[in-house]
Amino acid sequence: MIGVVAPLVVAVATSLLRDRVANTSAALVLVLVVLAVAVRGDRWAGLLAALTAAAAFDFVLTAPYDDFAIHSARDVETAVLLLVVGAAVSEVAQWGRRELARAVRQEGHVEGLVQAARMAADGVGTAEAAAVVAAMIADVLDLDDCRFAAEPSDPQRPRLGPDGAVTWRGRPVDVARHGLPTMDLVELEAPRAGGRFLLSSATAVRKPSAALLRIAVSLAAQVGPSTGDRGLAPVKDASKSP
């Protein structure tokens, strides 16, 4: 709604000064309105604002007024540029929002690593630490489930190696292209804990970046036995909270 109303209101207000304000200046003002809408809304709100701004510019700011006809070639060019620039500004605003969200997520992942390292330094028991780290790994990789198991490795399962690469029966898996395997659990070794994390991604294809895979490996490496551990107990359910 704001994508339609804001450009119309500004265009009408600017039309009251059209004898003093050049059309190009009015178009720049409308571009700022589109930017404001795009920053506050989503992509479609920004694109709608760009379209509305171009139409409002045509209708109330170009001769003949209150008509969608345009007699001046320069005004036609300005209207087209307003639409194109408005759409581009909207896309740039959405890109900025995505990058900010990505930076916030990465900061959260780093904090998770710090928390896991702190638990290791404080001698937190393996089962307790594994449950916390499993939830972190599930969050980092956007998994359906992640749990720790003190059991032998299954050579038929896919593996997430210490270098962050995924292999299945000795063959590399292109995670960026095909995503994590969905037909079986993916094993992630926890070398200090004498077990492994079992990663489940069965309901959707997840394509975590190489950096996120390495973060998951680093998290798993933090789990180890403490002086209070008498044995490794598997964690039955360490999935993310719904």
RAWOJO-V237599 format. One record per residue. RES is the residue in three letters. SS is DSSP state (H for helix, E for strand, L for the rest). OMEGA is omega in whole degrees, -180 to 180 (NA if undefined). Layout:
[[RES	SS	OMEGA] [RES	SS	OMEGA]]
This chain:
[[MET	L	-179] [ILE	H	179] [GLY	H	178] [VAL	H	-172] [VAL	H	-174] [ALA	H	179] [PRO	H	180] [LEU	H	-179] [VAL	H	-179] [VAL	H	179] [ALA	H	179] [VAL	H	179] [ALA	H	180] [THR	H	-179] [SER	H	178] [LEU	L	-179] [LEU	L	-172] [ARG	L	176] [ASP	L	-178] [ARG	L	-176] [VAL	L	179] [ALA	L	-180] [ASN	H	-180] [THR	H	178] [SER	H	178] [ALA	H	179] [ALA	H	178] [LEU	H	177] [VAL	H	180] [LEU	H	175] [VAL	H	177] [LEU	H	178] [VAL	H	178] [VAL	H	179] [LEU	H	180] [ALA	H	179] [VAL	H	-178] [ALA	H	180] [VAL	H	-177] [ARG	H	-176] [GLY	L	179] [ASP	L	-177] [ARG	H	-176] [TRP	H	177] [ALA	H	179] [GLY	H	179] [LEU	H	177] [LEU	H	178] [ALA	H	178] [ALA	H	179] [LEU	H	180] [THR	H	180] [ALA	H	179] [ALA	H	180] [ALA	H	180] [ALA	H	177] [PHE	H	179] [ASP	H	-171] [PHE	H	-171] [VAL	H	-175] [LEU	H	179] [THR	L	178] [ALA	L	-7] [PRO	L	-175] [TYR	L	-178] [ASP	L	180] [ASP	L	-179] [PHE	L	175] [ALA	L	176] [ILE	L	-178] [HIS	L	-177] [SER	L	178] [ALA	H	179] [ARG	H	178] [ASP	H	176] [VAL	H	179] [GLU	H	180] [THR	H	180] [ALA	H	179] [VAL	H	179] [LEU	H	178] [LEU	H	179] [LEU	H	-177] [VAL	H	-179] [VAL	H	178] [GLY	H	178] [ALA	H	179] [ALA	H	178] [VAL	H	178] [SER	H	179] [GLU	H	179] [VAL	H	179] [ALA	H	179] [GLN	H	176] [TRP	H	178] [GLY	H	178] [ARG	H	180] [ARG	H	180] [GLU	H	178] [LEU	H	179] [ALA	H	179] [ARG	H	179] [ALA	H	179] [VAL	H	179] [ARG	H	180] [GLN	H	177] [GLU	H	177] [GLY	H	179] [HIS	H	177] [VAL	H	177] [GLU	H	177] [GLY	H	177] [LEU	H	179] [VAL	H	180] [GLN	H	179] [ALA	H	178] [ALA	H	179] [ARG	H	178] [MET	H	179] [ALA	H	-179] [ALA	H	-179] [ASP	L	178] [GLY	L	178] [VAL	L	-178] [GLY	L	-176] [THR	H	-177] [ALA	H	-180] [GLU	H	-180] [ALA	H	-179] [ALA	H	179] [ALA	H	-180] [VAL	H	-179] [VAL	H	178] [ALA	H	178] [ALA	H	178] [MET	H	-179] [ILE	H	178] [ALA	H	179] [ASP	H	-178] [VAL	H	-175] [LEU	H	179] [ASP	L	-175] [LEU	L	171] [ASP	L	-175] [ASP	E	174] [CYS	E	179] [ARG	E	178] [PHE	E	179] [ALA	E	175] [ALA	L	-176] [GLU	L	-180] [PRO	L	179] [SER	L	176] [ASP	L	-176] [PRO	L	180] [GLN	L	-178] [ARG	L	170] [PRO	E	-178] [ARG	E	170] [LEU	E	-173] [GLY	L	-178] [PRO	L	178] [ASP	L	180] [GLY	L	179] [ALA	L	178] [VAL	E	177] [THR	E	178] [TRP	E	-177] [ARG	L	176] [GLY	L	-179] [ARG	E	-180] [PRO	E	176] [VAL	E	178] [ASP	L	-176] [VAL	H	-179] [ALA	H	-177] [ARG	H	-174] [HIS	H	-179] [GLY	L	177] [LEU	L	177] [PRO	L	-178] [THR	L	-174] [MET	L	-178] [ASP	L	175] [LEU	L	176] [VAL	E	-179] [GLU	E	174] [LEU	E	-176] [GLU	E	171] [ALA	E	-167] [PRO	L	-178] [ARG	L	-176] [ALA	L	-180] [GLY	L	179] [GLY	E	-177] [ARG	E	174] [PHE	E	179] [LEU	E	-174] [LEU	E	-179] [SER	E	178] [SER	L	-170] [ALA	L	-172] [THR	L	-179] [ALA	L	178] [VAL	L	178] [ARG	L	-180] [LYS	L	180] [PRO	L	179] [SER	L	178] [ALA	H	180] [ALA	H	180] [LEU	H	177] [LEU	H	179] [ARG	H	176] [ILE	H	178] [ALA	H	178] [VAL	H	180] [SER	H	177] [LEU	H	-180] [ALA	H	-178] [ALA	H	-178] [GLN	L	-175] [VAL	L	180] [GLY	L	-179] [PRO	L	175] [SER	L	-178] [THR	L	-180] [GLY	L	-178] [ASP	L	174] [ARG	L	178] [GLY	L	-178] [LEU	L	179] [ALA	L	180] [PRO	L	176] [VAL	L	-173] [LYS	L	-178] [ASP	L	179] [ALA	L	-179] [SER	L	178] [LYS	L	174] [SER	L	-179] [PRO	L	NA]]
